[in-house]
Amino acid sequence: MDIAELLKVAEAAVDQGRTVTDTRAPGVLTSKGDRDMASEVDFAVEREVRAFLERETPDIGVLGEEEGGATDGTRWVLDPIDGTVNFVHGVPLWGISLGLIHEGRAVAGVIDHPALGTRYAAAEGLGATCNGQPIRGSECTDLTDALVAVGDYAVGPEAAAQNAVRLRLTELLYPRVQRIRMIGTAATALTWTAAGHFDAMVMFSNKPWDTMAGVAIAREAGVVVLDLDGSEHAPESRGTFAVSAGIREPLLDLIGQATG
């Protein structure tokens, strides 16, 4: 597998999606459950990117958030608009996220933030960049200096039980870290952790289209990326924890207290 060539394919595929987001408003919203929705643009971006990938890499499957697809083997994983609620409300924190899974590992990713003018890209062994410039994660070693991003609270029928754990982690974090941030997009939180803006990010879910591209980018930027139990992160992980190595252990302890 020529990872450098596949990264070029991923960038070109995301360009196809970017042409959609640059020219279309959100349009009609489709409900996906309690306070969850997809916009017309979500579907349009997914169709454009999927069609491009199927032409350029017919031997690699595609899994998209809106229309499903390949669930095993080497596959592209696409979130056409990560942060749809932000996008619909005109908040510029959203992105097109395209990752590549190979042999059970996130090996490449491209995340484009059209409203911010930033594109993050990485492939295993090739480093991570933002707008073509190398990036590195934080070197924070003291929790009291740490800016920590957390994932959204859950919605839906099981939300109360799921959010009890999230609220518990917030209670444990706020007296110990410098600040906590919730920005409403896993892709952006992972890229900002890769770039050193956040010292860590924790989310209690791991949909592959939300995380795989960002996981590949963060790893190549020198960030430690784990499951919530401290094991190495994988597509089937139950959550996503990206962190500066210097604060890994104390944050893992707090996650353990919240989930125990």
KAPENOR-V196169 format. One record per backbone hydrogen bond with DSSP energy under -0.5 kcal/mol. NH is the residue of the N-H (numbers start at 1). CO is the residue of the C=O. If there is no record, write none. Layout:
BEGIN
nh=NH co=CO
nh=NH co=CO
END
This chain:
BEGIN
nh=3 co=1
nh=6 co=2
nh=7 co=3
nh=8 co=4
nh=9 co=5
nh=10 co=6
nh=11 co=7
nh=12 co=8
nh=13 co=9
nh=14 co=10
nh=15 co=11
nh=16 co=12
nh=17 co=13
nh=18 co=14
nh=19 co=15
nh=20 co=16
nh=20 co=17
nh=21 co=17
nh=22 co=18
nh=23 co=20
nh=24 co=20
nh=30 co=38
nh=31 co=29
nh=32 co=36
nh=33 co=36
nh=36 co=33
nh=38 co=30
nh=40 co=26
nh=40 co=28
nh=41 co=26
nh=43 co=39
nh=44 co=40
nh=45 co=41
nh=46 co=42
nh=47 co=43
nh=48 co=44
nh=49 co=45
nh=50 co=46
nh=51 co=47
nh=52 co=48
nh=53 co=49
nh=54 co=50
nh=55 co=51
nh=56 co=52
nh=57 co=53
nh=60 co=57
nh=61 co=74
nh=63 co=76
nh=64 co=62
nh=64 co=68
nh=65 co=78
nh=68 co=64
nh=70 co=62
nh=75 co=101
nh=76 co=61
nh=77 co=99
nh=78 co=63
nh=79 co=97
nh=80 co=78
nh=82 co=95
nh=83 co=81
nh=84 co=81
nh=87 co=83
nh=88 co=84
nh=89 co=85
nh=90 co=86
nh=90 co=87
nh=91 co=86
nh=94 co=92
nh=95 co=82
nh=96 co=112
nh=97 co=79
nh=97 co=95
nh=98 co=96
nh=98 co=110
nh=99 co=77
nh=100 co=108
nh=101 co=75
nh=102 co=105
nh=105 co=102
nh=107 co=100
nh=107 co=105
nh=108 co=100
nh=109 co=122
nh=110 co=98
nh=111 co=120
nh=112 co=96
nh=113 co=118
nh=114 co=112
nh=116 co=113
nh=117 co=113
nh=118 co=113
nh=120 co=111
nh=121 co=129
nh=122 co=109
nh=123 co=127
nh=124 co=107
nh=126 co=123
nh=127 co=123
nh=129 co=121
nh=130 co=133
nh=131 co=119
nh=133 co=130
nh=135 co=128
nh=137 co=221
nh=138 co=193
nh=145 co=142
nh=146 co=143
nh=148 co=146
nh=148 co=179
nh=149 co=200
nh=150 co=181
nh=151 co=202
nh=159 co=156
nh=162 co=158
nh=163 co=159
nh=164 co=160
nh=165 co=161
nh=165 co=162
nh=166 co=162
nh=167 co=163
nh=168 co=164
nh=169 co=165
nh=170 co=166
nh=171 co=167
nh=172 co=168
nh=173 co=169
nh=174 co=170
nh=175 co=171
nh=176 co=173
nh=177 co=173
nh=178 co=143
nh=178 co=146
nh=179 co=146
nh=181 co=148
nh=189 co=185
nh=190 co=186
nh=191 co=187
nh=192 co=188
nh=193 co=189
nh=194 co=190
nh=195 co=191
nh=196 co=193
nh=197 co=192
nh=198 co=192
nh=199 co=147
nh=200 co=147
nh=201 co=242
nh=202 co=149
nh=203 co=240
nh=210 co=207
nh=211 co=207
nh=212 co=208
nh=215 co=211
nh=216 co=212
nh=217 co=213
nh=218 co=214
nh=219 co=215
nh=220 co=216
nh=221 co=217
nh=221 co=218
nh=222 co=219
nh=223 co=218
nh=224 co=243
nh=226 co=241
nh=227 co=231
nh=230 co=227
nh=233 co=225
nh=237 co=234
nh=240 co=203
nh=241 co=226
nh=242 co=201
nh=243 co=224
nh=244 co=199
nh=247 co=244
nh=248 co=245
nh=251 co=247
nh=252 co=248
nh=253 co=249
nh=254 co=250
nh=255 co=251
nh=256 co=252
nh=257 co=253
nh=258 co=254
nh=259 co=255
nh=260 co=256
END
